[in-house]
């Protein structure tokens, strides 16, 4: 089992995800938003499953700095914005094969490991 974690290292939930998988000796591929933005295809999977309501972190500093508080766009427009500004996303985004999770979803990760 391999896991991809998307986020930034200084986020507490990202560190929880890393620790969870490392403790279970699961190989992690970390994708740091500060060094490389996710591709549109990678994010599209998350948007299709969860939608912008679950993915966009409306309390993040970057969201407020960009002045998006009053913005009401569709999923396609949010996808474009998130590709350019991934720090507006809830973190971590975790992918293992076709399974996806958003945020610190330890119960969900435990199910993945049990399979």
C-alpha beads as a LAMMPS data file, in Angstrom:
LAMMPS data file: protein, C-alpha beads

115 atoms
114 bonds

1 atom types
1 bond types

-500.0 500.0 xlo xhi
-500.0 500.0 ylo yhi
-500.0 500.0 zlo zhi

Masses

1 110.0

Atoms # bond

1 1 1 0.000 0.000 0.000
2 1 1 1.308 3.432 -0.976
3 1 1 -0.209 6.726 0.107
4 1 1 0.035 10.205 -1.371
5 1 1 -0.353 13.103 1.040
6 1 1 -0.932 16.624 -0.289
7 1 1 -0.441 19.635 1.989
8 1 1 2.206 21.696 3.767
9 1 1 4.592 20.371 6.422
10 1 1 3.689 22.968 9.062
11 1 1 -0.013 21.971 9.121
12 1 1 -0.925 19.927 12.226
13 1 1 -3.357 17.637 10.372
14 1 1 -0.751 16.907 7.691
15 1 1 1.714 15.906 10.402
16 1 1 -0.959 13.644 11.962
17 1 1 -1.497 11.931 8.615
18 1 1 2.241 11.417 8.116
19 1 1 2.648 10.018 11.620
20 1 1 -0.373 7.703 11.201
21 1 1 0.999 6.074 8.053
22 1 1 4.632 6.011 9.207
23 1 1 3.646 4.212 12.428
24 1 1 2.047 1.520 10.268
25 1 1 5.110 1.338 7.982
26 1 1 3.172 2.468 4.930
27 1 1 5.166 4.157 2.187
28 1 1 4.322 7.859 1.869
29 1 1 4.788 10.139 -1.097
30 1 1 4.477 13.712 0.203
31 1 1 3.456 16.543 -2.117
32 1 1 4.277 19.933 -0.586
33 1 1 1.989 22.722 -1.805
34 1 1 4.727 25.284 -1.093
35 1 1 7.054 23.677 -3.644
36 1 1 4.665 22.378 -6.285
37 1 1 1.005 22.958 -6.993
38 1 1 -1.119 19.877 -7.648
39 1 1 -2.154 19.204 -11.214
40 1 1 -5.690 19.831 -12.376
41 1 1 -6.229 16.087 -12.877
42 1 1 -5.132 15.269 -9.319
43 1 1 -7.463 17.857 -7.821
44 1 1 -10.361 16.992 -10.132
45 1 1 -10.718 13.582 -8.429
46 1 1 -11.101 15.264 -5.038
47 1 1 -13.563 17.850 -6.381
48 1 1 -15.671 15.151 -8.043
49 1 1 -15.902 13.136 -4.828
50 1 1 -16.197 15.880 -2.202
51 1 1 -17.190 19.111 -3.984
52 1 1 -16.000 22.580 -3.127
53 1 1 -17.886 22.769 0.174
54 1 1 -15.657 20.116 1.759
55 1 1 -12.433 21.010 -0.066
56 1 1 -12.227 24.792 0.231
57 1 1 -11.048 25.983 3.660
58 1 1 -12.931 29.251 4.039
59 1 1 -11.098 29.950 7.326
60 1 1 -7.582 29.719 5.867
61 1 1 -5.340 32.765 5.857
62 1 1 -4.723 32.449 2.117
63 1 1 -8.466 32.338 1.375
64 1 1 -8.956 35.629 3.228
65 1 1 -5.794 37.201 1.752
66 1 1 -7.125 36.543 -1.759
67 1 1 -10.419 38.235 -0.875
68 1 1 -12.550 35.198 -1.704
69 1 1 -14.926 35.495 1.267
70 1 1 -17.789 36.722 -0.897
71 1 1 -16.972 34.587 -3.943
72 1 1 -19.575 32.057 -5.050
73 1 1 -18.229 30.004 -7.922
74 1 1 -19.001 26.571 -9.296
75 1 1 -16.755 23.550 -8.816
76 1 1 -14.944 24.163 -12.124
77 1 1 -13.917 27.709 -11.169
78 1 1 -12.851 26.613 -7.673
79 1 1 -10.768 23.866 -9.293
80 1 1 -8.943 26.471 -11.389
81 1 1 -8.324 28.704 -8.369
82 1 1 -7.135 25.757 -6.245
83 1 1 -4.615 24.738 -8.923
84 1 1 -3.052 28.199 -8.716
85 1 1 -3.550 28.708 -4.968
86 1 1 -3.538 25.278 -3.240
87 1 1 -3.261 26.848 0.232
88 1 1 -7.015 27.557 0.127
89 1 1 -7.671 23.798 0.332
90 1 1 -8.460 21.844 3.480
91 1 1 -5.443 19.718 4.393
92 1 1 -4.306 17.013 4.142
93 1 1 -5.634 15.553 0.931
94 1 1 -4.807 11.839 1.066
95 1 1 -4.985 9.365 -1.794
96 1 1 -4.377 5.634 -1.825
97 1 1 -5.275 4.077 -5.154
98 1 1 -8.864 5.123 -5.829
99 1 1 -9.562 5.966 -2.175
100 1 1 -9.570 9.633 -1.175
101 1 1 -9.901 11.576 2.061
102 1 1 -9.889 15.221 3.113
103 1 1 -8.659 16.440 6.494
104 1 1 -7.622 14.304 9.437
105 1 1 -9.749 11.204 8.709
106 1 1 -8.084 8.625 10.943
107 1 1 -11.141 6.341 11.043
108 1 1 -11.176 6.221 7.258
109 1 1 -7.405 5.582 7.085
110 1 1 -7.767 2.751 9.597
111 1 1 -10.319 1.107 7.252
112 1 1 -7.871 1.439 4.365
113 1 1 -5.101 -0.225 6.357
114 1 1 -7.410 -3.034 7.507
115 1 1 -8.262 -3.919 3.890

Bonds

1 1 1 2
2 1 2 3
3 1 3 4
4 1 4 5
5 1 5 6
6 1 6 7
7 1 7 8
8 1 8 9
9 1 9 10
10 1 10 11
11 1 11 12
12 1 12 13
13 1 13 14
14 1 14 15
15 1 15 16
16 1 16 17
17 1 17 18
18 1 18 19
19 1 19 20
20 1 20 21
21 1 21 22
22 1 22 23
23 1 23 24
24 1 24 25
25 1 25 26
26 1 26 27
27 1 27 28
28 1 28 29
29 1 29 30
30 1 30 31
31 1 31 32
32 1 32 33
33 1 33 34
34 1 34 35
35 1 35 36
36 1 36 37
37 1 37 38
38 1 38 39
39 1 39 40
40 1 40 41
41 1 41 42
42 1 42 43
43 1 43 44
44 1 44 45
45 1 45 46
46 1 46 47
47 1 47 48
48 1 48 49
49 1 49 50
50 1 50 51
51 1 51 52
52 1 52 53
53 1 53 54
54 1 54 55
55 1 55 56
56 1 56 57
57 1 57 58
58 1 58 59
59 1 59 60
60 1 60 61
61 1 61 62
62 1 62 63
63 1 63 64
64 1 64 65
65 1 65 66
66 1 66 67
67 1 67 68
68 1 68 69
69 1 69 70
70 1 70 71
71 1 71 72
72 1 72 73
73 1 73 74
74 1 74 75
75 1 75 76
76 1 76 77
77 1 77 78
78 1 78 79
79 1 79 80
80 1 80 81
81 1 81 82
82 1 82 83
83 1 83 84
84 1 84 85
85 1 85 86
86 1 86 87
87 1 87 88
88 1 88 89
89 1 89 90
90 1 90 91
91 1 91 92
92 1 92 93
93 1 93 94
94 1 94 95
95 1 95 96
96 1 96 97
97 1 97 98
98 1 98 99
99 1 99 100
100 1 100 101
101 1 101 102
102 1 102 103
103 1 103 104
104 1 104 105
105 1 105 106
106 1 106 107
107 1 107 108
108 1 108 109
109 1 109 110
110 1 110 111
111 1 111 112
112 1 112 113
113 1 113 114
114 1 114 115
